[in-house]
């Protein structure tokens, strides 16, 4: 027969196993969600016949991305300012 300390150790291991299984399920769910999101993006790129690599090799693509980054930084600054003013 097993002693009380052995039973406590077995229960502790079972509890740990439950936590690890729950963590594994959560990680699997997040990974599946990320994969689904990536698949949806590639689906639409394929449907619209867009090749991002070819598009980014075109003349002016670097400048276009830089312009978008500039616009994005302005929008972020305005949102930050708005949040500060609303407080």
matplotlib code that plots the C-alpha trace (Angstrom):
import matplotlib.pyplot as plt

x = [0.0, 1.1, 1.6, -0.1, 3.0, 3.0, -0.6, 0.0, 2.8, 0.7, -2.1, 0.4, 1.6, -1.9, -2.7, 0.5, -0.5, -3.9, -2.3, 0.1, -2.7, -4.7, -1.7, -1.0, -4.6, -4.4, -1.2, -2.7, -5.8, -3.6, -1.4, -4.5, -5.9, -2.6, -2.5, -6.1, -5.4, -2.4, -4.3, -7.1, -4.5, -2.9, -6.3, -7.2, -3.7, -4.1, -7.7, -6.6, -3.6, -1.2, 2.5, 3.8, 7.4, 7.0, 5.1, 7.9, 10.6, 8.9, 10.4, 9.0, 7.9, 10.5, 9.4, 5.8, 6.4, 8.3, 5.4, 3.0, 5.2, 5.2, 1.4, 1.1, 3.3, 1.2, -2.0, -0.6, 0.6, -2.9, -4.6, -2.2, -2.9, -6.7, -6.4, -4.4, -7.0, -10.0, -8.5]
y = [0.0, 3.5, 6.0, 9.3, 11.2, 9.0, 9.7, 13.5, 13.3, 11.4, 14.0, 16.9, 15.2, 14.8, 18.4, 19.5, 17.3, 18.9, 22.4, 21.4, 19.9, 23.1, 25.2, 22.9, 23.2, 27.0, 27.1, 24.9, 27.1, 30.2, 28.5, 27.4, 30.9, 32.3, 29.7, 30.4, 34.2, 33.6, 31.2, 33.8, 36.4, 34.2, 33.1, 36.7, 37.4, 34.4, 35.3, 38.8, 37.4, 39.5, 38.5, 40.6, 39.7, 41.0, 44.0, 45.0, 44.6, 47.2, 50.7, 53.0, 50.3, 51.3, 54.9, 53.9, 51.8, 54.7, 57.0, 54.6, 54.5, 58.3, 58.5, 55.7, 57.6, 60.8, 58.9, 57.3, 60.7, 62.1, 59.2, 59.6, 63.3, 62.6, 60.1, 62.7, 65.4, 63.2, 62.3]
z = [0.0, -0.6, 2.1, 2.5, 1.2, -1.9, -2.5, -2.0, -4.5, -7.0, -6.6, -7.1, -10.3, -11.5, -10.8, -12.6, -15.6, -15.7, -15.8, -18.5, -20.6, -20.3, -21.2, -24.2, -25.3, -25.1, -27.1, -29.7, -30.0, -30.4, -33.0, -34.9, -34.9, -36.2, -38.9, -39.9, -40.1, -42.3, -44.5, -45.0, -46.0, -48.5, -49.9, -50.7, -52.2, -54.4, -55.3, -56.4, -58.2, -56.1, -55.7, -52.9, -53.7, -57.2, -56.1, -53.6, -56.2, -58.4, -58.6, -56.0, -53.6, -51.0, -51.1, -50.9, -47.7, -46.2, -47.0, -45.3, -42.3, -42.1, -42.4, -39.8, -37.3, -37.8, -37.2, -34.1, -32.8, -33.3, -31.5, -28.6, -28.5, -28.6, -25.7, -23.6, -24.3, -23.4, -20.0]

ax = plt.figure().add_subplot(projection="3d")
ax.plot(x, y, z, "-o")
ax.set_aspect("equal")
plt.show()
